[in-house]
Amino acid sequence: MDLYLDGERPALGAIETIATHRPVLVVSASREPADVLAAMQSGASGYLTKHADDEDYAEAIAALGEGKFHLSAHLADVVHMATGRGVESRSEVLSPREREALAYVARGFTHQQTATRMGVSTATVNTYISRIRAKLGLGNKAELALAALRHLPQR
């Protein structure tokens, strides 16, 4: 859905409504961190700019179809810089393995891919993610993705 349906204000209410029933991929000309964050906080499962290439659109649609979150890489950097490192103090309550799992989420890995890289089962990764959500007070996938982006070390 287009973030600016009416051309003036972001359609955050529409995202919230639709996201309760279906995954929402926001496609917008806006690269403003505030717009990206607001869409994610409203429940969007993905965000692309209208200038994304065909491959990025295909990846986003496939990810949402599998129940995953998608944010194009160049927007991930923008969001990471905009959000700063605010979760860092709260992320100190995470175990080293939970921080490792969260870092894989930040890089866009699935739970199965994370499990393979960590040498554990997918069920164990699911447990880590559940604990992370509980410890950091996170609800939906968008909040987890935001926390993961904030948790990434500065490059």
PyMOL commands that place a pseudoatom at each C-alpha (Angstrom):
pseudoatom trace, name=CA, resn=MET, resi=1, chain=A, elem=C, hetatm=0, pos=[0.000, 0.000, 0.000]
pseudoatom trace, name=CA, resn=ASP, resi=2, chain=A, elem=C, hetatm=0, pos=[1.087, 3.551, -0.625]
pseudoatom trace, name=CA, resn=LEU, resi=3, chain=A, elem=C, hetatm=0, pos=[2.015, 5.305, 2.622]
pseudoatom trace, name=CA, resn=TYR, resi=4, chain=A, elem=C, hetatm=0, pos=[0.528, 8.600, 1.442]
pseudoatom trace, name=CA, resn=LEU, resi=5, chain=A, elem=C, hetatm=0, pos=[-2.826, 7.503, 0.041]
pseudoatom trace, name=CA, resn=ASP, resi=6, chain=A, elem=C, hetatm=0, pos=[-4.287, 10.983, 0.201]
pseudoatom trace, name=CA, resn=GLY, resi=7, chain=A, elem=C, hetatm=0, pos=[-1.020, 12.740, -0.613]
pseudoatom trace, name=CA, resn=GLU, resi=8, chain=A, elem=C, hetatm=0, pos=[-0.895, 14.692, 2.647]
pseudoatom trace, name=CA, resn=ARG, resi=9, chain=A, elem=C, hetatm=0, pos=[-0.697, 12.433, 5.693]
pseudoatom trace, name=CA, resn=PRO, resi=10, chain=A, elem=C, hetatm=0, pos=[0.695, 8.940, 6.141]
pseudoatom trace, name=CA, resn=ALA, resi=11, chain=A, elem=C, hetatm=0, pos=[-2.058, 6.319, 6.169]
pseudoatom trace, name=CA, resn=LEU, resi=12, chain=A, elem=C, hetatm=0, pos=[-0.993, 4.843, 9.508]
pseudoatom trace, name=CA, resn=GLY, resi=13, chain=A, elem=C, hetatm=0, pos=[-4.543, 4.037, 10.591]
pseudoatom trace, name=CA, resn=ALA, resi=14, chain=A, elem=C, hetatm=0, pos=[-5.109, 2.056, 7.412]
pseudoatom trace, name=CA, resn=ILE, resi=15, chain=A, elem=C, hetatm=0, pos=[-1.871, 0.143, 8.008]
pseudoatom trace, name=CA, resn=GLU, resi=16, chain=A, elem=C, hetatm=0, pos=[-2.986, -0.705, 11.562]
pseudoatom trace, name=CA, resn=THR, resi=17, chain=A, elem=C, hetatm=0, pos=[-6.386, -1.885, 10.361]
pseudoatom trace, name=CA, resn=ILE, resi=18, chain=A, elem=C, hetatm=0, pos=[-5.116, -3.999, 7.479]
pseudoatom trace, name=CA, resn=ALA, resi=19, chain=A, elem=C, hetatm=0, pos=[-2.164, -5.395, 9.464]
pseudoatom trace, name=CA, resn=THR, resi=20, chain=A, elem=C, hetatm=0, pos=[-4.539, -7.065, 11.910]
pseudoatom trace, name=CA, resn=HIS, resi=21, chain=A, elem=C, hetatm=0, pos=[-5.731, -9.274, 9.029]
pseudoatom trace, name=CA, resn=ARG, resi=22, chain=A, elem=C, hetatm=0, pos=[-2.968, -9.330, 6.410]
pseudoatom trace, name=CA, resn=PRO, resi=23, chain=A, elem=C, hetatm=0, pos=[0.714, -8.494, 6.053]
pseudoatom trace, name=CA, resn=VAL, resi=24, chain=A, elem=C, hetatm=0, pos=[1.190, -4.956, 4.767]
pseudoatom trace, name=CA, resn=LEU, resi=25, chain=A, elem=C, hetatm=0, pos=[3.993, -3.999, 2.399]
pseudoatom trace, name=CA, resn=VAL, resi=26, chain=A, elem=C, hetatm=0, pos=[4.356, -0.234, 2.346]
pseudoatom trace, name=CA, resn=VAL, resi=27, chain=A, elem=C, hetatm=0, pos=[5.656, 1.193, -0.913]
pseudoatom trace, name=CA, resn=SER, resi=28, chain=A, elem=C, hetatm=0, pos=[6.428, 4.881, -0.774]
pseudoatom trace, name=CA, resn=ALA, resi=29, chain=A, elem=C, hetatm=0, pos=[8.538, 7.561, -2.373]
pseudoatom trace, name=CA, resn=SER, resi=30, chain=A, elem=C, hetatm=0, pos=[9.454, 8.646, 1.162]
pseudoatom trace, name=CA, resn=ARG, resi=31, chain=A, elem=C, hetatm=0, pos=[12.812, 7.601, 2.557]
pseudoatom trace, name=CA, resn=GLU, resi=32, chain=A, elem=C, hetatm=0, pos=[12.309, 9.680, 5.674]
pseudoatom trace, name=CA, resn=PRO, resi=33, chain=A, elem=C, hetatm=0, pos=[13.269, 7.694, 8.776]
pseudoatom trace, name=CA, resn=ALA, resi=34, chain=A, elem=C, hetatm=0, pos=[10.190, 9.008, 10.596]
pseudoatom trace, name=CA, resn=ASP, resi=35, chain=A, elem=C, hetatm=0, pos=[7.902, 7.630, 7.868]
pseudoatom trace, name=CA, resn=VAL, resi=36, chain=A, elem=C, hetatm=0, pos=[9.635, 4.247, 7.826]
pseudoatom trace, name=CA, resn=LEU, resi=37, chain=A, elem=C, hetatm=0, pos=[9.515, 3.964, 11.612]
pseudoatom trace, name=CA, resn=ALA, resi=38, chain=A, elem=C, hetatm=0, pos=[5.894, 5.100, 11.815]
pseudoatom trace, name=CA, resn=ALA, resi=39, chain=A, elem=C, hetatm=0, pos=[4.842, 2.531, 9.204]
pseudoatom trace, name=CA, resn=MET, resi=40, chain=A, elem=C, hetatm=0, pos=[6.694, -0.231, 11.045]
pseudoatom trace, name=CA, resn=GLN, resi=41, chain=A, elem=C, hetatm=0, pos=[5.259, 0.783, 14.409]
pseudoatom trace, name=CA, resn=SER, resi=42, chain=A, elem=C, hetatm=0, pos=[1.785, 0.764, 12.852]
pseudoatom trace, name=CA, resn=GLY, resi=43, chain=A, elem=C, hetatm=0, pos=[2.245, -2.886, 11.936]
pseudoatom trace, name=CA, resn=ALA, resi=44, chain=A, elem=C, hetatm=0, pos=[3.697, -2.857, 8.428]
pseudoatom trace, name=CA, resn=SER, resi=45, chain=A, elem=C, hetatm=0, pos=[5.485, -6.106, 7.649]
pseudoatom trace, name=CA, resn=GLY, resi=46, chain=A, elem=C, hetatm=0, pos=[7.740, -4.452, 5.110]
pseudoatom trace, name=CA, resn=TYR, resi=47, chain=A, elem=C, hetatm=0, pos=[8.733, -1.153, 3.566]
pseudoatom trace, name=CA, resn=LEU, resi=48, chain=A, elem=C, hetatm=0, pos=[10.173, -0.371, 0.137]
pseudoatom trace, name=CA, resn=THR, resi=49, chain=A, elem=C, hetatm=0, pos=[10.723, 2.842, -1.707]
pseudoatom trace, name=CA, resn=LYS, resi=50, chain=A, elem=C, hetatm=0, pos=[9.073, 3.227, -5.087]
pseudoatom trace, name=CA, resn=HIS, resi=51, chain=A, elem=C, hetatm=0, pos=[12.564, 3.241, -6.564]
pseudoatom trace, name=CA, resn=ALA, resi=52, chain=A, elem=C, hetatm=0, pos=[13.382, -0.293, -5.392]
pseudoatom trace, name=CA, resn=ASP, resi=53, chain=A, elem=C, hetatm=0, pos=[14.503, -2.683, -8.087]
pseudoatom trace, name=CA, resn=ASP, resi=54, chain=A, elem=C, hetatm=0, pos=[12.460, -5.665, -9.252]
pseudoatom trace, name=CA, resn=GLU, resi=55, chain=A, elem=C, hetatm=0, pos=[14.539, -8.085, -7.183]
pseudoatom trace, name=CA, resn=ASP, resi=56, chain=A, elem=C, hetatm=0, pos=[13.806, -6.145, -3.990]
pseudoatom trace, name=CA, resn=TYR, resi=57, chain=A, elem=C, hetatm=0, pos=[10.067, -6.209, -4.733]
pseudoatom trace, name=CA, resn=ALA, resi=58, chain=A, elem=C, hetatm=0, pos=[10.214, -9.966, -5.341]
pseudoatom trace, name=CA, resn=GLU, resi=59, chain=A, elem=C, hetatm=0, pos=[12.161, -10.536, -2.106]
pseudoatom trace, name=CA, resn=ALA, resi=60, chain=A, elem=C, hetatm=0, pos=[9.713, -8.409, -0.128]
pseudoatom trace, name=CA, resn=ILE, resi=61, chain=A, elem=C, hetatm=0, pos=[6.641, -10.169, -1.497]
pseudoatom trace, name=CA, resn=ALA, resi=62, chain=A, elem=C, hetatm=0, pos=[8.192, -13.593, -0.871]
pseudoatom trace, name=CA, resn=ALA, resi=63, chain=A, elem=C, hetatm=0, pos=[9.192, -12.622, 2.680]
pseudoatom trace, name=CA, resn=LEU, resi=64, chain=A, elem=C, hetatm=0, pos=[5.731, -11.323, 3.551]
pseudoatom trace, name=CA, resn=GLY, resi=65, chain=A, elem=C, hetatm=0, pos=[4.159, -14.415, 1.988]
pseudoatom trace, name=CA, resn=GLU, resi=66, chain=A, elem=C, hetatm=0, pos=[6.233, -16.522, 4.387]
pseudoatom trace, name=CA, resn=GLY, resi=67, chain=A, elem=C, hetatm=0, pos=[5.184, -14.406, 7.363]
pseudoatom trace, name=CA, resn=LYS, resi=68, chain=A, elem=C, hetatm=0, pos=[8.546, -12.626, 7.594]
pseudoatom trace, name=CA, resn=PHE, resi=69, chain=A, elem=C, hetatm=0, pos=[9.501, -8.974, 7.811]
pseudoatom trace, name=CA, resn=HIS, resi=70, chain=A, elem=C, hetatm=0, pos=[11.255, -7.154, 4.942]
pseudoatom trace, name=CA, resn=LEU, resi=71, chain=A, elem=C, hetatm=0, pos=[13.017, -3.820, 4.843]
pseudoatom trace, name=CA, resn=SER, resi=72, chain=A, elem=C, hetatm=0, pos=[15.280, -2.987, 1.936]
pseudoatom trace, name=CA, resn=ALA, resi=73, chain=A, elem=C, hetatm=0, pos=[18.931, -2.827, 2.951]
pseudoatom trace, name=CA, resn=HIS, resi=74, chain=A, elem=C, hetatm=0, pos=[19.434, 0.879, 2.249]
pseudoatom trace, name=CA, resn=LEU, resi=75, chain=A, elem=C, hetatm=0, pos=[16.417, 1.692, 4.424]
pseudoatom trace, name=CA, resn=ALA, resi=76, chain=A, elem=C, hetatm=0, pos=[17.724, -0.544, 7.205]
pseudoatom trace, name=CA, resn=ASP, resi=77, chain=A, elem=C, hetatm=0, pos=[20.806, 1.680, 7.401]
pseudoatom trace, name=CA, resn=VAL, resi=78, chain=A, elem=C, hetatm=0, pos=[18.639, 4.822, 7.451]
pseudoatom trace, name=CA, resn=VAL, resi=79, chain=A, elem=C, hetatm=0, pos=[16.432, 3.420, 10.228]
pseudoatom trace, name=CA, resn=HIS, resi=80, chain=A, elem=C, hetatm=0, pos=[19.424, 2.207, 12.204]
pseudoatom trace, name=CA, resn=MET, resi=81, chain=A, elem=C, hetatm=0, pos=[21.025, 5.646, 12.112]
pseudoatom trace, name=CA, resn=ALA, resi=82, chain=A, elem=C, hetatm=0, pos=[17.716, 7.347, 12.959]
pseudoatom trace, name=CA, resn=THR, resi=83, chain=A, elem=C, hetatm=0, pos=[16.948, 5.137, 15.932]
pseudoatom trace, name=CA, resn=GLY, resi=84, chain=A, elem=C, hetatm=0, pos=[20.388, 5.348, 17.450]
pseudoatom trace, name=CA, resn=ARG, resi=85, chain=A, elem=C, hetatm=0, pos=[21.276, 2.740, 19.993]
pseudoatom trace, name=CA, resn=GLY, resi=86, chain=A, elem=C, hetatm=0, pos=[18.405, 3.226, 22.449]
pseudoatom trace, name=CA, resn=VAL, resi=87, chain=A, elem=C, hetatm=0, pos=[17.806, -0.466, 23.091]
pseudoatom trace, name=CA, resn=GLU, resi=88, chain=A, elem=C, hetatm=0, pos=[21.408, -1.017, 24.082]
pseudoatom trace, name=CA, resn=SER, resi=89, chain=A, elem=C, hetatm=0, pos=[20.919, -0.451, 27.790]
pseudoatom trace, name=CA, resn=ARG, resi=90, chain=A, elem=C, hetatm=0, pos=[17.871, -2.717, 27.809]
pseudoatom trace, name=CA, resn=SER, resi=91, chain=A, elem=C, hetatm=0, pos=[19.631, -5.287, 25.621]
pseudoatom trace, name=CA, resn=GLU, resi=92, chain=A, elem=C, hetatm=0, pos=[22.225, -5.748, 28.355]
pseudoatom trace, name=CA, resn=VAL, resi=93, chain=A, elem=C, hetatm=0, pos=[19.625, -7.933, 30.087]
pseudoatom trace, name=CA, resn=LEU, resi=94, chain=A, elem=C, hetatm=0, pos=[19.908, -10.353, 27.171]
pseudoatom trace, name=CA, resn=SER, resi=95, chain=A, elem=C, hetatm=0, pos=[22.106, -13.408, 27.408]
pseudoatom trace, name=CA, resn=PRO, resi=96, chain=A, elem=C, hetatm=0, pos=[25.021, -13.663, 24.969]
pseudoatom trace, name=CA, resn=ARG, resi=97, chain=A, elem=C, hetatm=0, pos=[23.088, -16.250, 22.909]
pseudoatom trace, name=CA, resn=GLU, resi=98, chain=A, elem=C, hetatm=0, pos=[19.986, -14.021, 22.839]
pseudoatom trace, name=CA, resn=ARG, resi=99, chain=A, elem=C, hetatm=0, pos=[22.131, -11.098, 21.648]
pseudoatom trace, name=CA, resn=GLU, resi=100, chain=A, elem=C, hetatm=0, pos=[23.625, -13.366, 18.984]
pseudoatom trace, name=CA, resn=ALA, resi=101, chain=A, elem=C, hetatm=0, pos=[20.162, -14.437, 17.804]
pseudoatom trace, name=CA, resn=LEU, resi=102, chain=A, elem=C, hetatm=0, pos=[19.004, -10.816, 17.750]
pseudoatom trace, name=CA, resn=ALA, resi=103, chain=A, elem=C, hetatm=0, pos=[22.041, -9.860, 15.656]
pseudoatom trace, name=CA, resn=TYR, resi=104, chain=A, elem=C, hetatm=0, pos=[21.072, -12.497, 13.076]
pseudoatom trace, name=CA, resn=VAL, resi=105, chain=A, elem=C, hetatm=0, pos=[17.513, -11.117, 13.008]
pseudoatom trace, name=CA, resn=ALA, resi=106, chain=A, elem=C, hetatm=0, pos=[18.986, -7.659, 12.392]
pseudoatom trace, name=CA, resn=ARG, resi=107, chain=A, elem=C, hetatm=0, pos=[20.821, -9.038, 9.376]
pseudoatom trace, name=CA, resn=GLY, resi=108, chain=A, elem=C, hetatm=0, pos=[17.585, -10.473, 7.973]
pseudoatom trace, name=CA, resn=PHE, resi=109, chain=A, elem=C, hetatm=0, pos=[18.203, -14.171, 8.660]
pseudoatom trace, name=CA, resn=THR, resi=110, chain=A, elem=C, hetatm=0, pos=[15.223, -16.469, 9.227]
pseudoatom trace, name=CA, resn=HIS, resi=111, chain=A, elem=C, hetatm=0, pos=[14.941, -18.443, 12.439]
pseudoatom trace, name=CA, resn=GLN, resi=112, chain=A, elem=C, hetatm=0, pos=[16.037, -21.574, 10.566]
pseudoatom trace, name=CA, resn=GLN, resi=113, chain=A, elem=C, hetatm=0, pos=[19.082, -19.817, 9.080]
pseudoatom trace, name=CA, resn=THR, resi=114, chain=A, elem=C, hetatm=0, pos=[19.918, -18.403, 12.504]
pseudoatom trace, name=CA, resn=ALA, resi=115, chain=A, elem=C, hetatm=0, pos=[19.682, -21.871, 14.039]
pseudoatom trace, name=CA, resn=THR, resi=116, chain=A, elem=C, hetatm=0, pos=[22.087, -23.277, 11.461]
pseudoatom trace, name=CA, resn=ARG, resi=117, chain=A, elem=C, hetatm=0, pos=[24.606, -20.501, 12.079]
pseudoatom trace, name=CA, resn=MET, resi=118, chain=A, elem=C, hetatm=0, pos=[24.309, -20.829, 15.854]
pseudoatom trace, name=CA, resn=GLY, resi=119, chain=A, elem=C, hetatm=0, pos=[24.453, -24.636, 15.786]
pseudoatom trace, name=CA, resn=VAL, resi=120, chain=A, elem=C, hetatm=0, pos=[21.125, -25.068, 17.585]
pseudoatom trace, name=CA, resn=SER, resi=121, chain=A, elem=C, hetatm=0, pos=[17.609, -26.133, 16.644]
pseudoatom trace, name=CA, resn=THR, resi=122, chain=A, elem=C, hetatm=0, pos=[15.001, -23.797, 15.220]
pseudoatom trace, name=CA, resn=ALA, resi=123, chain=A, elem=C, hetatm=0, pos=[12.970, -24.407, 18.391]
pseudoatom trace, name=CA, resn=THR, resi=124, chain=A, elem=C, hetatm=0, pos=[15.870, -23.054, 20.446]
pseudoatom trace, name=CA, resn=VAL, resi=125, chain=A, elem=C, hetatm=0, pos=[16.035, -19.930, 18.297]
pseudoatom trace, name=CA, resn=ASN, resi=126, chain=A, elem=C, hetatm=0, pos=[12.260, -19.531, 18.714]
pseudoatom trace, name=CA, resn=THR, resi=127, chain=A, elem=C, hetatm=0, pos=[12.808, -19.711, 22.483]
pseudoatom trace, name=CA, resn=TYR, resi=128, chain=A, elem=C, hetatm=0, pos=[15.558, -17.073, 22.302]
pseudoatom trace, name=CA, resn=ILE, resi=129, chain=A, elem=C, hetatm=0, pos=[13.293, -14.793, 20.283]
pseudoatom trace, name=CA, resn=SER, resi=130, chain=A, elem=C, hetatm=0, pos=[10.410, -15.303, 22.742]
pseudoatom trace, name=CA, resn=ARG, resi=131, chain=A, elem=C, hetatm=0, pos=[12.698, -14.397, 25.628]
pseudoatom trace, name=CA, resn=ILE, resi=132, chain=A, elem=C, hetatm=0, pos=[14.009, -11.342, 23.776]
pseudoatom trace, name=CA, resn=ARG, resi=133, chain=A, elem=C, hetatm=0, pos=[10.459, -10.157, 23.149]
pseudoatom trace, name=CA, resn=ALA, resi=134, chain=A, elem=C, hetatm=0, pos=[9.557, -10.659, 26.817]
pseudoatom trace, name=CA, resn=LYS, resi=135, chain=A, elem=C, hetatm=0, pos=[12.708, -8.990, 28.170]
pseudoatom trace, name=CA, resn=LEU, resi=136, chain=A, elem=C, hetatm=0, pos=[12.511, -5.987, 25.838]
pseudoatom trace, name=CA, resn=GLY, resi=137, chain=A, elem=C, hetatm=0, pos=[8.720, -5.675, 25.898]
pseudoatom trace, name=CA, resn=LEU, resi=138, chain=A, elem=C, hetatm=0, pos=[8.358, -6.289, 22.169]
pseudoatom trace, name=CA, resn=GLY, resi=139, chain=A, elem=C, hetatm=0, pos=[5.148, -7.330, 20.478]
pseudoatom trace, name=CA, resn=ASN, resi=140, chain=A, elem=C, hetatm=0, pos=[4.952, -7.742, 16.723]
pseudoatom trace, name=CA, resn=LYS, resi=141, chain=A, elem=C, hetatm=0, pos=[7.607, -8.557, 14.127]
pseudoatom trace, name=CA, resn=ALA, resi=142, chain=A, elem=C, hetatm=0, pos=[8.098, -4.888, 13.342]
pseudoatom trace, name=CA, resn=GLU, resi=143, chain=A, elem=C, hetatm=0, pos=[9.036, -4.108, 16.944]
pseudoatom trace, name=CA, resn=LEU, resi=144, chain=A, elem=C, hetatm=0, pos=[11.447, -7.053, 16.963]
pseudoatom trace, name=CA, resn=ALA, resi=145, chain=A, elem=C, hetatm=0, pos=[13.004, -5.824, 13.707]
pseudoatom trace, name=CA, resn=LEU, resi=146, chain=A, elem=C, hetatm=0, pos=[13.397, -2.305, 15.109]
pseudoatom trace, name=CA, resn=ALA, resi=147, chain=A, elem=C, hetatm=0, pos=[15.049, -3.663, 18.251]
pseudoatom trace, name=CA, resn=ALA, resi=148, chain=A, elem=C, hetatm=0, pos=[17.325, -5.800, 16.124]
pseudoatom trace, name=CA, resn=LEU, resi=149, chain=A, elem=C, hetatm=0, pos=[18.339, -2.802, 13.994]
pseudoatom trace, name=CA, resn=ARG, resi=150, chain=A, elem=C, hetatm=0, pos=[19.015, -0.735, 17.117]
pseudoatom trace, name=CA, resn=HIS, resi=151, chain=A, elem=C, hetatm=0, pos=[21.078, -3.576, 18.542]
pseudoatom trace, name=CA, resn=LEU, resi=152, chain=A, elem=C, hetatm=0, pos=[23.441, -3.754, 15.550]
pseudoatom trace, name=CA, resn=PRO, resi=153, chain=A, elem=C, hetatm=0, pos=[26.916, -2.528, 16.405]
pseudoatom trace, name=CA, resn=GLN, resi=154, chain=A, elem=C, hetatm=0, pos=[27.985, 0.717, 14.734]
pseudoatom trace, name=CA, resn=ARG, resi=155, chain=A, elem=C, hetatm=0, pos=[29.958, 0.104, 11.530]
for i in range(1, 155): cmd.bond("trace and resi %d" % i, "trace and resi %d" % (i + 1))
show_as sticks, trace
zoom trace
